[in-house]
Amino acid sequence: MIATNGRESEKHRSSSRQKAAAEDRVSAPEAMRSAIEQLTELLGRAPESVSALKPTEEGWEANVEVEELERIPQTSSVMASYQVVLDPAGKLLAYERGRRYTRAQVDRGSSR
C-alpha cells in the first residue's frame, strides 16, 4: 500500500471533480441550441441569433437577439437582447431582457 499525505489525496479528488464537471459540460454549439430552444419556449418567439456566448464556472452565459415587434419596413422592427444563464448541461437557469432597439440601430459607442 502506498501512503500519501492529505494534500496529494485532496489534489486528486479535486482533479477528479474538475474532470467530471468538464465531461458534464455541453459544447458551445450545444449550449447555443439549448439557449435558443428554451427561450423560444418561454417567450413564444424564436430568437434570431446568439450574439455572445461564454463559459463560466456555473455553466454558460449568452446574449440572444429576439424580434419582439415586427414592423414594415423590417428595419424599424423592435429587437431585444436577452441575457441567458445556462447550467453546464445546457439547462436554462435564468434570463433577463436587456436593451431594446430597432433592427436598423447600430451601436456607436462600442470600440469592438
C-alpha positions as CSV (number, residue, x, y, z in Angstrom):
1,M,0.0,0.0,0.0
2,I,1.3,3.4,-0.9
3,A,0.9,6.1,1.7
4,T,0.0,9.6,0.5
5,N,-0.3,12.8,2.5
6,G,-3.6,14.6,2.8
7,R,-2.7,17.3,0.3
8,E,-2.0,14.8,-2.5
9,S,-5.2,13.0,-1.8
10,E,-7.2,16.2,-1.8
11,K,-5.5,17.3,-5.0
12,H,-6.5,14.0,-6.7
13,R,-10.1,14.4,-5.5
14,S,-10.3,18.0,-6.7
15,S,-8.8,17.0,-10.1
16,S,-11.4,14.2,-10.4
17,R,-14.2,16.6,-9.7
18,Q,-13.0,19.0,-12.3
19,K,-12.7,16.3,-14.9
20,A,-16.3,15.1,-14.1
21,A,-17.6,18.7,-14.4
22,A,-15.8,19.2,-17.7
23,E,-17.4,16.0,-19.0
24,D,-20.9,17.1,-18.0
25,R,-20.5,20.5,-19.8
26,V,-22.2,20.7,-23.2
27,S,-20.2,22.1,-26.1
28,A,-20.6,25.7,-27.2
29,P,-22.8,24.8,-30.2
30,E,-25.0,22.6,-27.9
31,A,-25.3,25.5,-25.4
32,M,-26.3,27.9,-28.2
33,R,-29.0,25.5,-29.5
34,S,-30.2,24.9,-25.9
35,A,-30.5,28.6,-25.2
36,I,-32.5,29.2,-28.4
37,E,-34.8,26.3,-27.8
38,Q,-35.6,27.1,-24.2
39,L,-36.0,30.8,-24.8
40,T,-38.4,30.1,-27.7
41,E,-40.5,28.0,-25.4
42,L,-40.6,30.8,-22.7
43,L,-41.1,33.8,-25.0
44,G,-43.3,32.2,-27.7
45,R,-40.9,33.7,-30.3
46,A,-37.9,32.2,-32.0
47,P,-34.7,34.1,-31.3
48,E,-32.9,35.3,-34.5
49,S,-29.3,34.9,-33.2
50,V,-26.9,34.3,-30.4
51,S,-24.7,37.4,-30.3
52,A,-22.4,36.2,-27.5
53,L,-21.7,33.0,-25.6
54,K,-19.1,32.4,-22.9
55,P,-18.4,29.6,-20.5
56,T,-18.5,30.4,-16.8
57,E,-17.8,28.4,-13.6
58,E,-21.5,28.0,-13.2
59,G,-22.2,26.9,-16.9
60,W,-22.8,29.3,-19.8
61,E,-23.9,32.9,-20.3
62,A,-25.3,34.0,-23.7
63,N,-26.8,37.1,-25.3
64,V,-29.7,36.2,-27.5
65,E,-31.3,38.6,-30.0
66,V,-35.1,38.4,-30.4
67,E,-37.5,40.3,-32.7
68,E,-40.2,41.5,-30.3
69,L,-42.3,43.6,-32.6
70,E,-42.4,43.1,-36.4
71,R,-42.9,46.3,-38.4
72,I,-42.8,47.4,-42.0
73,P,-40.2,48.3,-43.2
74,Q,-38.4,45.5,-41.5
75,T,-35.6,47.9,-40.4
76,S,-38.0,49.5,-38.0
77,S,-38.8,46.2,-36.2
78,V,-38.2,46.2,-32.5
79,M,-35.5,43.9,-31.3
80,A,-34.4,42.9,-27.8
81,S,-31.2,41.4,-26.4
82,Y,-31.7,38.8,-23.7
83,Q,-29.0,37.7,-21.2
84,V,-29.4,34.0,-20.6
85,V,-27.7,31.8,-17.9
86,L,-27.4,28.1,-18.5
87,D,-26.1,25.4,-16.2
88,P,-23.2,23.2,-17.5
89,A,-25.6,20.7,-19.0
90,G,-27.3,23.5,-21.0
91,K,-30.5,23.9,-18.9
92,L,-31.8,27.4,-18.7
93,L,-31.5,28.8,-15.1
94,A,-32.4,32.5,-15.7
95,Y,-33.0,35.1,-18.4
96,E,-33.4,38.8,-18.5
97,R,-34.3,41.2,-21.2
98,G,-31.6,43.8,-21.6
99,R,-31.8,46.6,-24.1
100,R,-34.5,47.1,-26.8
101,Y,-33.6,48.6,-30.2
102,T,-34.7,48.9,-33.7
103,R,-33.3,46.5,-36.2
104,A,-31.5,49.3,-38.1
105,Q,-29.9,50.7,-35.0
106,V,-26.1,50.4,-34.8
107,D,-24.0,50.6,-31.6
108,R,-21.9,53.7,-32.0
109,G,-20.2,53.8,-28.6
110,S,-18.6,50.4,-28.8
111,S,-14.9,50.1,-29.9
112,R,-15.3,46.4,-30.7
